[in-house]
């Protein structure tokens, strides 16, 4: 036995598989409910948790016999999702004991995310845990791992800059705008284009308090669809000058081959507003905005190169926070270990006792036909007494080391290695 906590993990993520594979192995909430119930019923495990997002599908299994159950569950998933990836060691990672706990804490803290430090994964894990708990699949180990993990991520986000600074160009645009405008509540945003990039920018501005959003698009029906999502107003591209009236922030992301917003269009708009600041972000390639507009008083123009510089700078800052974040994770694992020590001793002793009892009963059976019945009963009583005394010595040693989780783990690993009980079924 390499670790005394009965918990393991396997999973497929952005680090091991392309999006095509991640899409294929993803599990919907209904599929998760079915899988968890089936595993609890059929594989002899005590608890399980499934995290399935666009970037990862991970399975956490707990129980004394989790190691015996893992191969069967991986094969079950292959058959259920009609693939071979869950048993492919190059694609599906596998970790046991505290290595699995460390991975879970890293994931919930955003340290294992494709976008380093992103907070969305914390909410996704919360939903996954609630699903498992609601159907009775979250046992004590899963519950405590989740509780300690939530505390760990709060400490990481509160005591490091791992989640600070924009690391997407659309959000970088929002952060830049905040340097010009103290508040967004009374500002009006115009999106030129109705695609995914424009929608993401609208989400970020809405989250920061912008109430007035306008959408301009060559196809007005698409502009209307996006405007409906944000309680906004749509315009056809032919009425761009009208849409610009009273606007404070412009985000442009179209596929046009020519400039969409020129100096000739913008200059009268700026003159009408007495050249008050207007913030413009050009997210298109090729560019949508005529660079000449920057010569108009009050115009602040930024393009993808400017935003990418900000993103890269922020990513580097986040990477520098990883050692500090890992220290916090290690402290959280140490706290989790203390809980495990206080709750695992009975299970450990029970496993050792069952190991001794199995040997004892086998030897009794071998002698059964060689001794009279009353002789067997006396030997049975005698061997039980000897075994209890031996086990009692183990209990004393474990209790003595229980205040030091690492020392306690060393003792448990020694016992399991010495008696070769690693992986035994109860």
N, C-alpha and C positions, 0 to 999 in steps of 0.2 A: 504494500500500500504506500503510495507516494504522498498522500495527504489525507488527513483524518476527517475532513468535512465531506459528507456524502452528497456532493453536488458537481454537476458537469455541464458543459456547454458545447454546442457545435453550431456552426452557422456559415452562411454565404453572404459576402458583403462586396462593396465597391472596391475593396482592396484585392479581392480574389476572383471576381467575375465581372464581365461586361454587363451592360444594362439588359441585353437580350436574355441572358441567363437569369438575372435578378427578376425580370418580369415573369419568367416562366415558373420560378419557384415561390413567388409571393403567395401568401395565404390571406384570404379575405377574413373578416371577423367571423362569419358563419363557418368557414373552413377551420378556423382556429378553435372554435367551440367544439366542433365535431372531433378534431384531432386530439385535443386535450382530454375530452371525455373517453375517447377510445384508448388512449395511452394509459390513463389511470386504471381503466377496466382490464386491459389486456396485458400490460407489461410489468405490473407489480411495482410501479413507482409510486411515490408518495405525493409528489408535487411537480408542476411543470408550468412554464411561461413561454409564450411565443411572441417575439417581436418581429413584425413584418412591415417594412416601409419600402419606399422606392430604392433605398440604398442598401438594405440588408434584410435577410430573413434568418433569425437566430432562435435557437431552442435552448432553454435552461431546464435541466432535469434534476430532481432531488430525491433522496431516499437511500436506504442502506444498500439496495441492489441496483442503483442507478447505472453503474458501470456495466452490469450484465444486460440492462435494458437498452442502452444506447445503440448498439448495432442493429437491433430489431426495429427501433424507432426510425433510424436513418433509412433502412430498407423500406419500411412502411411509407415514409414520405416519398421515396423514389417511385413506388407503385402508385401512390395517391396522386402525385403531380406528373406521372408519366415521364420521368426523367432518370438520369443516372448521377446527378450532381451531388446529392446528399451523401453518397459514399465515395465520392472522388476526393482523395486527400489533398489534391492540389487546389481544389475549389472550396471544399467545406473544411473550415478550421475546427479544431477540437481542443478544448482545455478542461482540466479537471481541478477540483478543490479550489484553493485560493487563487490560482491562475484564472479560473472562471470568474471568481468574484472581482478580481482586479479588472478583467475585461469589462464586466458589467458596469463597474464604477466609471471606467473610462468612457464607455458608450453614453451613459446617462449624463455625463458632464460635458459632452460634446468634444472630447479629446480624440475620439476615433472617427469623427464625422468627416465626410468629404469636404465640407466647408468647416474648417477648424473652429470649434467653439460655438457653433450654431445652437440655439436653444430649442428648436422645434423637437428634437429627439427626446427631450425630457417629457414633453407632453405626450409624445407617441408611446413612450414606455409607461406612462401613467395610465393611458387607455388600455394598453396590453395587460397591465397588472390588474386593473379593475375587471377586465373580461375574465381573466383566470380566476380571480377571487370570487366573482359572482357565480361561477359554475362549480366552485369548490375545488379548483385545481391548485390553488396557492396554499401550500402547507407552511409550517412554521419556518422552515429554512428559506423558502421563497419570500415569505412575508418579511423576515428580518433582513434579507439581502436587499430587498426593495427599500425598506425603511432607512437602512444605513446608506444605501446608494443615493436616495433623495437628499439626505443630510449632506453627503459628500459633495454632490453637485452644487448645493446652495453655498457651501463653504468655498468651493472652487470659484464660483461666479462672484462671490462677495469679496474674496481676498486676492484675486488675480485680475488681469485685464484680458483674459482668454476670450471673452465674448464682446470686447469693446472694439469699436471702429468698424466701418463698413467693409465687407469683403465680397460684395457684388456690385457691379457698376450701377445698377438702378438704385441701390441703397446708398452708394457713395454719392450719387447725385442729390439725394435727400439730405445727406449730412452736409454737403457743400452749401445747399440752399439755407440750411439752418445758420450758417455763418453770416449770411446776408440779412435774413429775416429773423427777428427775435421770436416771433410767434407765427404759426401757420393758420390760426383759427379764422382770421379775416382775409386770408389770401385765396386767390383763384388760380387754379392750375389748368393749363391747356395741354392735352396730349395730341400730338400729330401722329396718326397711325393708330390702328386698333388691334395690333398683334399681341403676342405673349409678352414682349418686352415692355410695351406701353401699359399693359394690364398690371404687370408686376410693379412698375413705377407708381401706378395709381393706388395699388394696395399699400405701398410704403407711405405715400403722402396721406392717405386716408387714416392710416394708423397714427400718424403724427399730428392729426387734428384738422387737416384740410377738409372743408365742407363743400366747397364749390369746385367741381371738376367738369371740364368741357372736353369733348372728343371731336377731333376733325379727322375725316378719312375720305379717301377718294370714293369709296363705296359707302354711302351714308347709312345703309342698313346695318353694316358692321359697326359703324360708329354708334348707332342707336343701341345695339345689343350690349356694347361695353358700357355705354352711358347708363343704361338701365341697372347694371350691377352696382353702380356707385351713386345712384340718384343724381346723375349728371345730365348734361345737355349735349346733344349731338349737332354737328354741322357738316355739310359737304365741303370738300376741299376748295370748291369755287367760292365759298364764303369765309375763307381764312381770315381776311381782314376784319370781318365782323366778329369772328370768334376771338380775335386777339384783343378786342376792345375791353379794357379793364383787367387784363390778365397780368399776374405777377410772376408766374413761373411757366416756362414752356419746356416740354419734353418731346423731342421728335425722334421717331424710330420707324421709318418707312423703308420701302425697297425701291424708292424712286432713283432714277439715274441722274436726274437734274436737281438742282437746289429747289427745295420746297418753300423755304423762307428766305427772301432776299432783302437787301438793304432798302430797295425801293418799296417793298411791302411794309417793312417794319418802321422805317423812319417817320411816316405820318402818325403811326400809332404812338410812338415814343413822344413825338412833339405834342400830341393831344393830351398826354398824361404828364406834361411838364418834365419829361425825362426822369421821372421817378424810377428807381431800380427795377429792372426786369431781368430775371435769371433764366438763362437758356441752356439746356443740355442737349447736345446732339449725340444720340446713341446709334446713329445709322452708319453703315458702310455700303457704298460711298456716302459721304456726308450729305445731310439734308439741309444744313444751314450755311448760307453764304458767309465765309469768314469775315467779310467786310462789315457785317453788322456790329462787330466788336468796336468799330470806330464811332458808333452812335453813343452819345452820352447816356449813362445809366444802364447800359447793356453789359451783362456779365455772361460771357459765352465759354462753355466747356465742352470738350469732345471726348471720345472714348480714350484717347491717349492720356488725357488729364486724369480721367477717372481710374484707368488701369494703374496709373502710378500710385494713386491713393490706395487702391485695393492691395497692391503688392506691398506697400509700406505697412499697411495694417496687418496683413498676413504675417509679415516678418515679426512684427510686434507680438502677435499672438503666439508664434512659435517660440519666442523667447520666454514666454510664460509657462511653457510645458513642464520644465523641471520643478517649478514652484507648485504647479497644479498636481504633479505626481507625488510630491511630498504630502500634500493634503490627502490624496487618495490613499497613500500608505498609512497615514494616521487613522483614516477611516477604516481601513482593513484591520488595523491593530485593535480598534474598538470592537469591530465585528468578531474578531478572534476571541476577545474576552467573553463575549456573549456565547460563542460556540463552546468554549471551554466549560462555562457554567452549565450548559445544557446537554453536552455530548457525552459526559463521563459514563452515564448509565448505559448508553448505547455501545460505547467502546468496551466496557466491562462485560456487557451481555454478549458481545461478539466473541470475546476471548473465552468466556465461560462456556459458550456453546461449542467452541472449538475443542476445549478440554473434555467436555461432556461427550462429544462425538467419539473421541479417542477412547474414553473410558468405557462407553457402551459397546464399542467394537471389541475391546478386549474381554469384556464380560461375556459377550456372545460367543467368543472363541472358547471360553472356559465352561460355558453352560453345560455341555454334555460330559464334562470331565469331573464335575463336582456335584454333590447332593444339593437339593433345593435350598435347604437351610444354609448351606455353605455359600451359595450364590447370593442370598439375601444379606449375609454378614459382609461379604466382600463388597456388595453394592453399597451398603451403608458406610463401610470403611473408605472406599474410594471417593465417595461423595464428600466425606469429611476432609480427606486429604486435598481434594480439588478446591473446596471452599477456603481452606487455609492458604493455598497457593494464590487463589484469586484475591484473597484479602490483602496479601502482600502487594499485589499489583494496584489495588485500590489505594493503599497507603502511599505508594510512589506517585500515582497520578494526582492525588490530593495535594501532596507536598509541592508539586510543580505547577499546580493550577493557577497560581498567581502570575506565572510567566508563560504566556501563550506559546512562545517559540520553544521553550523548554518542554512544555506539555506536549507539543506536537512531536518533538524528538522522541519523547518517551513512547508515545502511541505508535509512531513509525517503527521504533525498535521492537515493540511487542509484536506488531503485525508481521514484520520481517522475520523475527525469531521464530514465530509459530506458523509462518506461511499461511496466514488467513486472508491475505489480500484477495479481494474479489469473491470471497466465499458467499454463497447464498445463505440466508438465514434459515 
